[in-house]
Amino acid sequence: MPRQARATARAAAFALGLDWNGLPEPVRRQARLALRDALGATIAGSRAPVARIAARAARDVWGGGAASILLSGVRTTAPGAAFANGCLANAFDIDDGYRPVKGHPGAAVIPAALAAAEVRGSSGSAFLAAAVAGYEVAMRAGPALHQAYGYYHGSGSWAALGAAAAAGKLLGLTEEQLTDAAGIAEYHGPLAPIMRCVEHPGMVKDGIGWGAAAGVSAAQLAACGFTGLPSVFDVHPEAADFGGGYKILELYFKPHACCRWAQPAVDAIGRIRERHPFDPGAVAGVRLATFEAATRLGPVLPATTEEAQYSLAWPIAAALVDGCVGPEQVSEARLGDPRIRDLAQRVDATVSPELERRFPAETLCAIEIQMQDGTVFRSGVCGARGDPADPLSPGELRDKFRRLAEPVIGAERTARVEAALETLESGSVEDLLAPLRTPEPARMEAGTAT
């Protein structure tokens, strides 16, 4: 075991030395896209059941403060806001991801950076630089943690180190303090048994809220003199390859509101529908060949939005009926839809040895749709769109943001957020937060903001 935190100190030095204006333009462009994508997911997530619960819990546990829980009317401490906004960002499982760790960096890093930036009154460029630093630390810590612990655990564990890096940079920590903060964040972060949640879905999900809170808390503790220990970077120092390119460029962006493992099937159905328009009511059954982890996705007939997101059969059936899988299709109001329920029970999934061999580098499936008249439609092997090799276009990402935001805050406020994003580099975080603090009208009228 390491006795000195040399590799962790390299991570801290990298984070503190990162300057927004010194970043290559492709990295800055990707950071802008990632921020907009995370905000879209968060705005949509404010309508999920977990939003009200997380806001109330954050207020009760962390008390009042200067950091905003978006679209709730609640302000709390920076760790409390990071926790609640992390829950919102991952509420519909439509936030960004990183293939090698099968998880989500942005839903923890962005809320942590946002909370710290609001407390400090940071400039937009400082906030963006901190977010990039958080992504880079988190996306390197993830593979190292999986190697160190030997099992697949949720994003909040490794993302906590990225959250600490982002928050610590904004809070003005020294290199020594940020080195401590990384060790504190790992030690206090959630080693979430994610496959148990896949099979028994609950609001704990990927541990993202606690990872964001743990990272911000670690930065605050280190600033007060609380000491840490060598982080996982010193257990696997090869992971601290800062200077070997920017990991943020390897993000994927999700087009659908469900587990990434189910998204190849949704895209496969879309491919079939484009070639062969058919009546969903005439479908006799769906056969799916995919990798083993996808076949372990939870309930066929979900009772909660979390169960719907961690289902394989439900998104397939929803895509057959509606042609898309967004927040509406996995919201509890749709879970009684008899057409989707009927089709979900007609889905049969099996493990393909070839597609299992190619996972997790690739998430693939092949679908056959059997019609009642005996016709069979085949997708061929299909992956999930949004990976770097098959990216969503800038226009598709813009449209995704609007689809997520406008039903919640309306077109006018959505345009205000987009305008603030456009000028963020020369403005302040306050410009971005202003249109996102007030609860959306339906929740204010219902009295569910807190």
C-alpha positions as CSV (number, residue, x, y, z in Angstrom):
1,M,0.0,0.0,0.0
2,P,1.3,3.5,-0.7
3,R,2.7,5.6,2.1
4,Q,2.9,8.8,0.2
5,A,0.2,10.4,-2.0
6,R,2.4,11.3,-4.9
7,A,0.0,10.2,-7.7
8,T,-2.9,11.8,-5.9
9,A,-0.8,15.0,-5.6
10,R,-0.4,14.9,-9.4
11,A,-4.1,14.8,-9.8
12,A,-4.5,17.8,-7.5
13,A,-1.8,19.7,-9.3
14,F,-3.5,19.0,-12.6
15,A,-6.9,20.2,-11.4
16,L,-5.6,23.3,-9.8
17,G,-3.4,24.2,-12.8
18,L,-6.2,23.7,-15.4
19,D,-7.1,27.1,-17.0
20,W,-10.2,27.5,-19.2
21,N,-8.5,29.7,-21.8
22,G,-5.6,27.3,-22.1
23,L,-7.8,24.3,-23.0
24,P,-8.0,23.1,-26.6
25,E,-11.2,24.3,-28.3
26,P,-12.6,20.7,-28.8
27,V,-12.3,20.2,-25.0
28,R,-14.1,23.5,-24.3
29,R,-16.8,22.7,-26.9
30,Q,-17.3,19.3,-25.2
31,A,-17.5,20.9,-21.8
32,R,-20.3,23.3,-23.0
33,L,-22.2,20.3,-24.5
34,A,-21.8,18.3,-21.3
35,L,-23.0,21.2,-19.1
36,R,-26.1,21.8,-21.3
37,D,-26.8,18.0,-21.3
38,A,-26.5,17.8,-17.5
39,L,-28.8,20.8,-17.0
40,G,-31.4,19.3,-19.4
41,A,-31.4,16.1,-17.4
42,T,-31.6,18.0,-14.1
43,I,-34.5,20.2,-15.3
44,A,-36.4,17.1,-16.4
45,G,-35.5,15.3,-13.2
46,S,-37.1,18.0,-11.1
47,R,-40.5,16.4,-11.9
48,A,-39.5,12.9,-10.8
49,P,-40.7,11.7,-7.3
50,V,-37.1,11.7,-6.0
51,A,-36.9,15.5,-6.6
52,R,-39.3,16.5,-3.8
53,I,-37.8,13.9,-1.4
54,A,-34.2,14.9,-2.1
55,A,-35.0,18.6,-1.6
56,R,-36.8,18.0,1.7
57,A,-34.1,15.7,3.0
58,A,-31.3,18.1,2.0
59,R,-33.0,21.0,3.8
60,D,-33.7,18.8,6.9
61,V,-30.2,17.2,7.0
62,W,-27.9,20.1,5.9
63,G,-30.0,23.1,6.8
64,G,-30.2,26.4,5.1
65,G,-27.4,27.9,3.1
66,A,-26.3,29.8,0.0
67,A,-26.6,27.0,-2.6
68,S,-29.7,26.4,-4.7
69,I,-31.5,23.1,-5.3
70,L,-32.7,23.8,-8.8
71,L,-36.4,24.4,-9.5
72,S,-37.4,23.8,-5.9
73,G,-37.2,27.2,-4.2
74,V,-34.9,25.6,-1.5
75,R,-31.5,26.8,-0.6
76,T,-29.2,24.7,1.6
77,T,-25.5,24.2,2.1
78,A,-23.2,23.3,-0.8
79,P,-23.1,19.5,0.1
80,G,-26.9,19.5,0.4
81,A,-27.4,21.2,-2.9
82,A,-24.8,18.9,-4.6
83,F,-26.7,15.9,-3.2
84,A,-30.2,17.0,-4.3
85,N,-29.1,18.2,-7.7
86,G,-27.1,15.0,-8.2
87,C,-30.3,13.1,-7.6
88,L,-32.2,15.3,-10.1
89,A,-29.5,15.0,-12.7
90,N,-29.7,11.2,-12.7
91,A,-33.4,11.0,-11.9
92,F,-34.4,9.8,-15.4
93,D,-31.1,8.1,-16.3
94,I,-30.7,10.4,-19.3
95,D,-27.3,11.9,-18.2
96,D,-23.9,11.5,-19.8
97,G,-21.7,8.5,-19.3
98,Y,-18.3,6.9,-19.8
99,R,-18.1,3.5,-21.3
100,P,-15.0,2.0,-19.5
101,V,-16.7,2.5,-16.1
102,K,-20.3,1.9,-17.2
103,G,-21.3,5.0,-15.3
104,H,-22.1,8.7,-15.1
105,P,-19.5,11.4,-14.3
106,G,-21.5,14.5,-15.1
107,A,-24.4,14.0,-12.8
108,A,-22.0,14.2,-9.8
109,V,-19.3,16.6,-11.1
110,I,-21.7,19.3,-12.4
111,P,-23.8,19.6,-9.3
112,A,-20.7,19.7,-7.1
113,A,-19.1,22.4,-9.2
114,L,-22.4,24.3,-9.4
115,A,-22.8,24.3,-5.6
116,A,-19.3,25.4,-4.9
117,A,-19.4,28.1,-7.6
118,E,-22.6,29.5,-6.3
119,V,-21.3,29.7,-2.8
120,R,-18.1,31.4,-4.0
121,G,-19.7,33.7,-6.6
122,S,-17.4,32.2,-9.2
123,S,-17.1,33.4,-12.8
124,G,-18.5,31.3,-15.6
125,S,-15.0,30.4,-16.9
126,A,-13.8,29.4,-13.4
127,F,-16.8,27.1,-13.1
128,L,-16.3,25.6,-16.5
129,A,-12.6,24.9,-15.8
130,A,-13.5,23.3,-12.5
131,A,-16.1,21.1,-14.2
132,V,-13.5,19.9,-16.8
133,A,-11.0,19.2,-13.9
134,G,-13.7,17.2,-12.2
135,Y,-14.5,15.1,-15.3
136,E,-10.8,14.4,-15.9
137,V,-10.2,13.2,-12.3
138,A,-13.4,11.2,-12.1
139,M,-13.0,9.4,-15.4
140,R,-9.5,8.3,-14.4
141,A,-10.4,7.3,-10.9
142,G,-13.3,5.1,-12.1
143,P,-11.3,2.4,-13.8
144,A,-8.7,2.4,-11.0
145,L,-11.4,1.9,-8.3
146,H,-13.0,-0.9,-10.2
147,Q,-9.6,-2.6,-10.5
148,A,-8.8,-1.9,-6.8
149,Y,-12.1,-3.3,-5.4
150,G,-12.7,-6.0,-8.0
151,Y,-16.4,-5.5,-8.5
152,Y,-18.8,-3.1,-10.2
153,H,-19.9,-0.3,-8.0
154,G,-22.0,2.8,-8.7
155,S,-20.8,6.1,-10.2
156,G,-20.9,8.0,-6.9
157,S,-17.8,6.2,-5.7
158,W,-15.3,7.3,-8.3
159,A,-17.2,10.4,-9.2
160,A,-16.8,11.6,-5.7
161,L,-13.1,12.2,-6.4
162,G,-14.1,14.3,-9.4
163,A,-16.6,16.2,-7.4
164,A,-13.9,17.0,-4.8
165,A,-11.5,18.2,-7.5
166,A,-14.1,20.5,-9.0
167,A,-15.3,21.9,-5.7
168,G,-11.8,22.1,-4.2
169,K,-10.6,24.1,-7.2
170,L,-13.5,26.6,-6.9
171,L,-13.1,26.8,-3.1
172,G,-9.5,27.8,-3.4
173,L,-7.8,24.8,-1.9
174,T,-4.0,24.4,-2.0
175,E,-2.4,21.4,-3.7
176,E,-1.8,19.7,-0.3
177,Q,-5.4,20.3,0.7
178,L,-6.8,19.0,-2.6
179,T,-4.6,16.0,-2.3
180,D,-6.2,15.3,1.1
181,A,-9.7,16.0,-0.3
182,A,-9.3,13.3,-2.9
183,G,-8.4,10.7,-0.3
184,I,-11.3,11.9,1.9
185,A,-13.8,11.8,-0.9
186,E,-12.8,8.2,-1.8
187,Y,-12.9,7.1,1.8
188,H,-16.3,8.7,2.5
189,G,-17.8,8.0,-1.0
190,P,-20.4,5.4,-1.5
191,L,-19.2,2.0,-2.7
192,A,-22.6,1.3,-4.1
193,P,-23.4,-2.4,-5.1
194,I,-24.9,-1.3,-8.4
195,M,-26.0,-4.7,-9.7
196,R,-28.2,-5.1,-6.7
197,C,-29.9,-1.9,-7.7
198,V,-30.2,-3.1,-11.3
199,E,-32.1,-6.1,-10.1
200,H,-34.0,-4.3,-7.3
201,P,-34.3,-0.7,-8.5
202,G,-34.7,2.1,-5.9
203,M,-33.9,5.7,-5.6
204,V,-30.4,4.9,-4.5
205,K,-29.6,4.2,-8.2
206,D,-25.9,4.9,-8.9
207,G,-25.1,6.6,-5.6
208,I,-24.6,9.8,-7.5
209,G,-26.2,12.2,-5.0
210,W,-24.0,11.0,-2.2
211,G,-21.0,11.0,-4.4
212,A,-21.5,14.6,-5.2
213,A,-22.1,15.5,-1.6
214,A,-19.1,13.5,-0.4
215,G,-16.9,15.3,-2.9
216,V,-18.0,18.8,-1.8
217,S,-17.8,17.8,1.9
218,A,-14.3,16.4,1.3
219,A,-13.2,19.7,-0.1
220,Q,-14.7,21.7,2.8
221,L,-13.2,19.3,5.3
222,A,-9.7,19.5,3.7
223,A,-10.0,23.3,3.7
224,C,-10.5,23.2,7.5
225,G,-7.4,21.0,8.0
226,F,-9.1,17.5,8.0
227,T,-6.5,15.1,6.6
228,G,-7.0,12.3,4.2
229,L,-4.9,9.4,2.9
230,P,-3.4,8.4,-0.4
231,S,-6.3,7.9,-2.9
232,V,-6.8,5.1,-5.4
233,F,-4.4,7.0,-7.7
234,D,-1.6,5.9,-5.5
235,V,-2.8,2.3,-5.5
236,H,-2.9,2.4,-9.3
237,P,-0.6,5.3,-10.2
238,E,-0.8,4.5,-13.9
239,A,-4.3,5.9,-13.7
240,A,-2.9,9.4,-13.0
241,D,-2.0,9.9,-16.6
242,F,-2.9,13.6,-16.6
243,G,-1.3,14.9,-19.8
244,G,-2.3,11.9,-21.8
245,G,-5.3,13.5,-23.5
246,Y,-8.7,14.6,-22.2
247,K,-11.1,12.0,-21.1
248,I,-14.1,14.3,-21.4
249,L,-13.9,13.8,-25.2
250,E,-14.8,10.2,-24.6
251,L,-18.2,10.9,-23.0
252,Y,-21.3,9.5,-24.5
253,F,-24.6,11.4,-24.5
254,K,-27.8,9.4,-24.0
255,P,-30.8,9.9,-26.3
256,H,-33.2,7.9,-24.2
257,A,-34.4,8.0,-20.6
258,C,-33.4,4.5,-19.5
259,C,-30.4,2.4,-18.6
260,R,-27.7,2.6,-21.2
261,W,-27.8,-1.2,-21.5
262,A,-31.4,-1.0,-22.8
263,Q,-30.7,1.7,-25.3
264,P,-29.3,-0.4,-28.1
265,A,-32.7,-2.2,-28.2
266,V,-34.5,1.1,-28.3
267,D,-32.3,2.2,-31.2
268,A,-32.8,-1.2,-32.9
269,I,-36.5,-0.7,-32.8
270,G,-36.2,2.7,-34.3
271,R,-34.1,1.2,-37.1
272,I,-36.8,-1.4,-37.8
273,R,-39.6,1.2,-37.7
274,E,-37.8,3.4,-40.3
275,R,-37.5,0.5,-42.7
276,H,-40.8,-1.3,-42.0
277,P,-43.6,0.7,-40.5
278,F,-45.9,-1.6,-38.5
279,D,-48.8,-1.6,-36.1
280,P,-47.6,-2.2,-32.5
281,G,-50.9,-3.9,-31.8
282,A,-50.0,-6.6,-34.3
283,V,-46.7,-7.6,-32.6
284,A,-46.7,-11.2,-31.4
285,G,-43.4,-11.1,-29.7
286,V,-39.9,-9.6,-29.5
287,R,-36.7,-11.6,-29.3
288,L,-33.6,-9.9,-28.1
289,A,-30.0,-11.1,-28.2
290,T,-27.6,-9.0,-26.1
291,F,-24.9,-9.0,-23.4
292,E,-25.4,-10.7,-20.1
293,A,-25.7,-7.5,-17.9
294,A,-28.6,-6.2,-20.0
295,T,-30.6,-9.4,-19.4
296,R,-30.4,-8.7,-15.6
297,L,-32.2,-5.4,-15.9
298,G,-35.2,-5.4,-13.5
299,P,-39.0,-5.7,-13.6
300,V,-41.0,-6.5,-16.7
301,L,-44.0,-4.6,-15.3
302,P,-42.4,-1.7,-13.3
303,A,-44.3,0.0,-10.5
304,T,-41.9,3.1,-10.1
305,T,-40.0,5.3,-12.5
306,E,-36.7,3.8,-11.2
307,E,-38.0,0.3,-12.0
308,A,-39.0,1.5,-15.5
309,Q,-35.5,2.9,-16.2
310,Y,-33.8,-0.3,-15.0
311,S,-36.1,-2.5,-17.0
312,L,-35.2,-4.0,-20.4
313,A,-38.7,-5.0,-21.4
314,W,-40.4,-1.7,-20.6
315,P,-38.3,0.6,-22.7
316,I,-38.6,-1.9,-25.6
317,A,-42.4,-1.9,-25.3
318,A,-42.6,1.9,-24.9
319,A,-40.5,2.3,-28.0
320,L,-42.8,0.0,-29.9
321,V,-45.9,2.0,-28.8
322,D,-44.6,5.6,-28.8
323,G,-41.5,5.5,-31.0
324,C,-39.4,7.1,-28.2
325,V,-38.4,6.6,-24.6
326,G,-38.3,9.9,-22.7
327,P,-39.2,11.0,-19.2
328,E,-42.9,10.6,-20.1
329,Q,-42.5,6.9,-21.0
330,V,-40.8,6.0,-17.7
331,S,-42.9,8.3,-15.5
332,E,-45.3,6.6,-13.1
333,A,-48.3,8.1,-14.9
334,R,-47.6,5.8,-17.9
335,L,-46.8,2.6,-16.0
336,G,-50.5,1.5,-16.2
337,D,-50.6,1.8,-20.0
338,P,-52.2,-1.5,-21.1
339,R,-50.5,-1.4,-24.6
340,I,-47.0,-1.1,-23.1
341,R,-47.7,-3.6,-20.4
342,D,-49.0,-6.1,-22.9
343,L,-45.9,-5.8,-25.1
344,A,-43.5,-5.8,-22.2
345,Q,-44.6,-9.3,-21.4
346,R,-43.9,-10.4,-25.0
347,V,-40.2,-9.6,-24.8
348,D,-37.7,-12.5,-24.6
349,A,-34.0,-11.7,-23.9
350,T,-31.1,-14.1,-24.3
351,V,-27.3,-13.8,-23.9
352,S,-25.3,-13.7,-27.1
353,P,-21.7,-15.0,-26.4
354,E,-20.3,-12.7,-29.2
355,L,-22.0,-9.6,-27.9
356,E,-21.0,-10.5,-24.3
357,R,-17.4,-10.7,-25.4
358,R,-17.6,-7.2,-26.9
359,F,-19.1,-5.6,-23.6
360,P,-18.3,-3.2,-22.0
361,A,-16.3,-1.6,-24.8
362,E,-19.5,-1.9,-26.9
363,T,-23.1,-2.2,-25.8
364,L,-24.8,-4.2,-28.6
365,C,-28.0,-6.1,-29.3
366,A,-29.9,-7.7,-32.2
367,I,-33.7,-7.7,-32.2
368,E,-36.4,-9.7,-34.0
369,I,-39.9,-8.5,-34.0
370,Q,-42.4,-11.2,-34.8
371,M,-45.8,-10.1,-36.1
372,Q,-49.0,-12.0,-35.7
373,D,-49.2,-12.7,-39.4
374,G,-45.8,-14.5,-39.3
375,T,-43.7,-11.7,-40.6
376,V,-40.4,-11.2,-38.9
377,F,-38.4,-7.9,-38.8
378,R,-34.7,-8.0,-37.9
379,S,-32.5,-5.1,-36.8
380,G,-29.1,-6.8,-37.2
381,V,-26.5,-6.0,-34.6
382,C,-27.2,-2.5,-33.3
383,G,-25.4,-0.3,-30.8
384,A,-26.6,2.7,-28.7
385,R,-26.3,6.1,-30.4
386,G,-24.4,8.9,-28.6
387,D,-21.0,7.1,-28.2
388,P,-18.0,9.0,-29.6
389,A,-18.0,6.6,-32.6
390,D,-21.7,7.3,-33.3
391,P,-22.3,10.7,-31.7
392,L,-25.5,12.7,-31.5
393,S,-25.1,15.8,-33.7
394,P,-25.0,19.3,-32.1
395,G,-28.6,19.8,-33.4
396,E,-29.8,16.5,-31.8
397,L,-28.2,17.5,-28.5
398,R,-29.8,21.0,-28.7
399,D,-33.2,19.4,-29.4
400,K,-32.7,16.9,-26.6
401,F,-32.2,19.8,-24.2
402,R,-35.3,21.5,-25.3
403,R,-37.4,18.3,-25.1
404,L,-36.3,17.9,-21.5
405,A,-36.5,21.5,-20.4
406,E,-39.5,23.1,-22.2
407,P,-42.2,20.8,-20.7
408,V,-41.0,21.8,-17.2
409,I,-40.0,25.4,-17.4
410,G,-41.6,26.6,-20.7
411,A,-40.1,27.9,-23.9
412,E,-39.2,31.3,-22.5
413,R,-37.2,30.2,-19.5
414,T,-35.6,27.5,-21.6
415,A,-34.4,30.2,-24.0
416,R,-33.1,32.2,-21.0
417,V,-31.0,29.2,-19.9
418,E,-29.7,28.7,-23.4
419,A,-28.7,32.4,-23.6
420,A,-26.9,32.2,-20.3
421,L,-25.0,29.1,-21.5
422,E,-23.9,31.0,-24.6
423,T,-22.4,33.8,-22.6
424,L,-21.3,31.9,-19.5
425,E,-17.6,32.1,-20.3
426,S,-17.7,35.9,-20.1
427,G,-20.3,36.0,-17.3
428,S,-21.0,34.5,-13.9
429,V,-22.6,31.4,-12.6
430,E,-25.3,33.6,-11.2
431,D,-26.5,34.4,-14.7
432,L,-27.1,30.7,-15.3
433,L,-28.7,30.0,-11.9
434,A,-31.2,32.9,-12.0
435,P,-33.7,31.3,-14.3
436,L,-33.3,27.9,-12.6
437,R,-34.1,28.8,-9.0
438,T,-37.8,29.4,-9.0
439,P,-40.0,26.4,-8.9
440,E,-41.9,25.6,-12.0
441,P,-45.6,26.6,-11.7
442,A,-47.2,23.2,-11.4
443,R,-45.0,22.3,-8.4
444,M,-45.5,25.7,-6.8
445,E,-49.3,25.3,-7.1
446,A,-49.2,21.8,-5.7
447,G,-47.0,22.9,-2.8
448,T,-44.4,20.3,-3.5
449,A,-41.4,22.5,-3.9
450,T,-40.0,21.3,-0.5
